[in-house]
Amino acid sequence: MFSNSASAQAARLMSEFATRTGLCPLARDQQRYLWTDAFAVCNFLELFQRTHDEKYRRYATQLIDKVHQVLGRYRNDDIRSGWISGFDEETGLGHPTAGGLRIGKPQPERDASEPFDERLEWDRDGQYFHYLTKWMHALCQAAFVTSNAAYARWAVELGEAAFGGFARRSHSGAVIGVYWKMSTDLSRPLVPTMGLHDALDGFISFRQAQHAGKMLANGGATGLSTAMESLSLLCQHGSWTTDDPLGLGGLLFDACRLCQLPVEERFNDVRLLEELIDACRNGLMAFLVGRHLSRPASYRLAFRELGLAIGLRALPIIADAITKYGSGLGSWPALRRTVDLLLPYESFSEKIVSFWMPHAQHHDASWQAHQDINDVMLATALMPDMFLSVGKRDVLSVP
């Protein structure tokens, strides 16, 4: 069934995840986590593409439904109930992302009267902007694989909710930032600072959702134009460099998506891509100089390094995209030279995966502390094609 051991290992990880989290057999009551589930949807879709086994397509669509049913509604221990959007049951089923989606943290969100505690905040629920953009990506990929335009529409509606709730505005109404964490109902910021890449994630994810909506809805408008214009302004001359492995992997992921989307000169895509690639190179050099990959496992977090491993697998895709489109854009040759300097570092992806694979196989304590996210992101690193794609990629014909 599988062409290589990487696919077989990923299939084992995802099958265990499906059983452990209530997808197989399908459980009524489930605890979902938005970040992990976004990667999981892409993994199940990739396994479906590779094997033609309908069970993986079913896992992907069931997971989407469960995420919406669980994280699109208030928690069971909340005095509020129903859809976060405030819609009635029937309308909510048709627009499950219109109010955003909860993170899925174990503790309820901080009450408005409670003081801020940074340590406790990590375990408290609410909404994260960068989790919503990951879910938008998963919905867009599901839309193309299943030819179901509803997923693209829900991605757009999620983008509209995210922008409406997270945009930080001046007294004049201009968007001057993006809040990092909001309350479940998007009425108040829980962490008012802006993430380093949140505006960038939003800009590219909204572009992707617009693209999916146009491709699958016969050119229909998406309603994200104003949001994209505002986020584009926030992205001008941004400072993107980071040596955090998960952040660096996310930056490579964003660059990979940007170079696969239709080029729009009004957004100055070439300049933005050049800035991203330069930041990736600077950040990667800083990360490697720090010799983080030489430290014992007890000083490292698998899922953060696996995020980098996934991002590094994007380098050949970026190089191919630049070669394909570069002839029409005069400044791309310089960009290609920078990418060529980065390409040899793709091998560090295999180094990271090889380090963590025995921990996953032996289920040691450092792995089990974050097993779901570790397993799912390891599976993505083993077969990253769907996650790193934008739009149609040899999509199977599905009845």
N, C-alpha and C positions, 0 to 999 in steps of 0.2 A: 504493500500500500504506500509506503514512504520511500522516497528516492534517496534519502540520506539519514544518518543517525541523528542529525540536528532536528529534523522534522519529527522523528520518533520520540526524541527526548521532550520536545515541546508539546507533542500530543499527550504524553504521559502527564506532564505538569498540568496541562489544561484540563485533562479528564479528572485528575484528582481535585483540582480547584472546583470543577463543576459539581462533583459529589460533595465536597466539603462545604460548599456555600449554598446548597439547596437547589441546584439546577437539574441534577440527575440523582435520584428522582426529584421531580419538581416539588419543592416545599412551599406551603402557603405563607408562613411567616419567615422572613429572611432579613438578615442584617447586611445591608449593601454599603459599599464604599466607593464613591464616585470616581476617584483617580484610578484605583485598581480596576474597576469595572470598564473604564474607557479602554485601557490596554487590552483587557480580556475580550471585549467585543471584536477588536481588530485581530486578535489572535485566532478566535474561532472562525472569523471570516477567512483568514489566511489558510487555516486548516481545511476549510471547505473548498477553497480554490485549489489546494494541492491534492486533495483526496477525492473530491466529488461526493463525499459522504454527507448526506443530508442532516445527520445528527449535529454536525458542527454549525451548519446554518441555523438549525433549530435552537441550539444553545445561544447563538448570537442574538436572535430575535427575542427569545424568552428572557435573556438577560436585559435587553433594552426595556422590555415591558416591565420587568420586576424593578429595575432602577427607577423608572417613572412612577410606578405604583408606590414604592417605598420612599424614595427621596424627593418626589414631587409633592408629597403630602407632609403634614406636620407629624412629629414624632408621637408615639403612643403615650409618652409621659408628658405631653404638652397639653395645657388646658384648651388650646385651640385644636381644631380637627379639620379634616378635609384637605382639599388641594391648596397649596401655598398661594396659588393665583387668586383664590377666593371664588373660583368658578364652581358652579354646581357639578354634581357627579357626572352627568352626561357631557357637559361642555368640557370639563376637565379631562375626560378620557380622550377627547378629540384634540386637546391642546395641552398635553401633560407638562410641557416645559415653559409655559407662558409665565409662570411665577418664579422661574429658576429652579434649582435643585439643591437640596441639602448636601453637605459634605459626607455625612454618615459617621461622624465622630461618636465615641461612646457616651460622652456626657452632654447634657442639654446646654444650649447656648447661655452665655452670661446674661443675667437679668440687667436691665437698665440701671438698677440701683446698686449693683455689685461693683466693687472696685476692680480695676484691671489687674490681672495676675498673669504675667507672661508665661510662666511654667504651666499653669492650669489651662491657659487659652488653647494650647496645642491639642488638648483632649476634648475641647468643647465644640459643639456643633455650630452651624451657621452656613454661610455660603462663601466659597473661595472663587474669585474671578478666574484664576488659572486652572481650576478644576472644571469650570463650566466650558472653557475653551477646549479642553481635552475631550469633553463629552460631545461638543459640537463636531470635532474631527471624527469621532467614532460614528456619529449619526450620518455624517456625509459619506463616509466609506460604506456604511450599511446601505445607504440609499442607492449607491451605484451597483453594489454587488447583488442586491435583491431587486433592483429596478422599482423600488417603492419610493415614490416621491414624497410620501408623508414624512419619512425620516429627514429629508432635506428641509421640508417646511418646519419641522420641529427644531432643527438646528438653527434656522433663521429666527424663529420665535424665541429660542433660548438666547441668541445674540441680542435681540431687542430687549429682553428682560434684563440681561446682564448689563448692557450699556445704560439702560434706564435706572437701574439700581445702584451700580457701582461708580458711575461717572461723578467726579468731584467738580463742582462748578464754582466759578467766581460769582460775586454779587451781580455782575452783568449777565450771567448765564453761560459764559464761555467755559468749556471743559478744560480744566487745568490739571487733571490727574485722574487716577483710578484707585479707589479704595481697595485694600488687600483682602479684607474680610468684612462681610456684612451679616446682619441678623438674618434669620431664616426668612422673614417676610420682607427683607430688603428695605426696612424702614430706617435703620440706623447703622452706622459703621461700628464694627467691633474692634477692628484694627485699622486706623485711619491712614497709615502710611501706604505708599505704592510699591509693589514689588518691582524688582529691577527690570523684568521683562514682561510685565503685565500688559502694558500698552501695545507692545510688539506682538504678544500672543493674540491679543484681541484683534488687532489690525489684520493679521494674516488669517486668523480663524474666520473673521467676518468675510474676508475676501473669498475664502474657501466655501463658506456657506452660500454666498452670493453666486459663486460659480456653479455649485451643485444645484441651487434653485433654478438657475437659468437653463442648465443642461437638461434637467428632469421635468421642468414645468414650462417648456416651450418658450423660454425667453421672458418669463414673467418677472416683474419687479420684486425685489426682496425686502425693501424697507430698511436696509442697513446702510444706505448711502451716506446719510448724515453722520452716523456713528463712525464709518470708515474715514470720512474727511477729518473728524475730530481726532481720532486715534492716529491718523497719519501725521497731523501737526505735532502730536506728542512724541512721535517717533523721530522727528527731524533732529539730526545730529545727536542721537541718543548715545549714552555711555553704556555699552552692552557687555563689556569685558567682565568675566568672572572666572575664578579658578575652582568654584564649587562644581563637582563632577555632574550632579544632576542638573544644575543650571546651565552648564556648558553643553551637556547633551541636549537640553531643550533649545539652546541657541542654534545648534546644528540642525535640529528638527525644524525649527522655524525657517532657517535658510533653505533647507531642502524643499519645504512646501512653497516658499516664495518663488523659487526658480522653476517650479512646475506649473504655477498658475499663469494665466495669460498676462503678458507684460502690459502694464498701464503706465504710460509716460507721465500722466498727471500726478502719479504718486512717486515718481522718481525711483522706480524699483531698482534700477541698476546701482544707483548710489547707495541705497539702503542695503542691497545685497553685498556690495563692497565693504560697507561698514560692519556687517555681520560676520563676513568671512575674516576680516582683519581681527575682530574681537575674538572669534573662535581660535585663531592662531595664537594671539597673545595669551588668552586664557589657558589654552592647552599647554603652552610652554611653561607658564607659571605653575600649573598643576603638576607637570612632570618634574620640574625643578624641586618641588616640595617632596618628592619621593613618597607620595601617598600610597602608591601601589606596592611599596616594599614593607609596609607596616603589617603587623599581625591582624588577623580577622577581628579580634576583640576591639580594635581601635577604628574599625571601618564599618560602614553601613552598606550592605549589598545593593539595595535598591537604588541608592544614589549613584554608585559606580556603574550599575547596569544601565542607568539612564545615559551615562556617558558612552557605554558600549553601544547602545542603540544609536546614539547620535553619530558616532564614528562610522557606523555602517552607512550613513547617508552620504559620505564623501564621494564615492563613485557616482551616485545619482546626481549630485551637484555638478560634478565634472562632466558627466554626459549631457546634462541640460545646458551647460554653458557652451559645449561644443556644438550642440544642435542649434541653438539660437544666437550664438555669438556673432555670426557673420553680419547680422543686421544691426548690431549695437557696437559702436566704435570703442567704447571703454571696456568691453568685456575681455579682450586679450590680457590686460593687466590683472583682471580678476582671475582668469584661468591660471596665470602664473602663481598666484597666491594659493589657489586650490591645489595645484601640482605640488607645492611645498608641503601641504597638509596630507596628501594622499598616502604617503608611506606610514602615517600614524594610524591608519585604519587597523593595522595589525594589533594595536593595543586593545581593540575590542575583543579579539580572541583571547588575549592574555587575561582580561578581566573575567570573561566567561569561564575560562579554564580554571581560574582561581576559585570561583564560587561554586562550580558544579559539584565537587565532592561534598561541600557543605549542604547543598540541596539534596543530594542523594542519601546522605547520612542523617539528615534532619537534626543537625546539632543545635545547641541552644542559641547561638548567634543567628542562625537562620530562622528558627521557629518563632523567635520574638516578633518577626514581621513576615510570617510565612506567606500569606496571600499575596502581598505586594511583591515580595521577593520571587515567588514562583512565577507570577504572571509576567513580571518584567524580564526574568531570565528567559521565559518562553519567547518574548518579543525579541530579545537579543539574538536568540537562536534562529528566528525566522522573521525578520523585520520588514519584509516587503510591503505588506498591507499597511502597517503603521506608518511607513515612510512614503506612502503613495498619496497622490491627490487625484481623485476622480477614477475614471475607468482604467483598469489594468487587467486586460485579458479576462474580462468578466465572463463567468459561466452563464449559459442560457438557462434561466430558471423558469419553470412553468408557473 
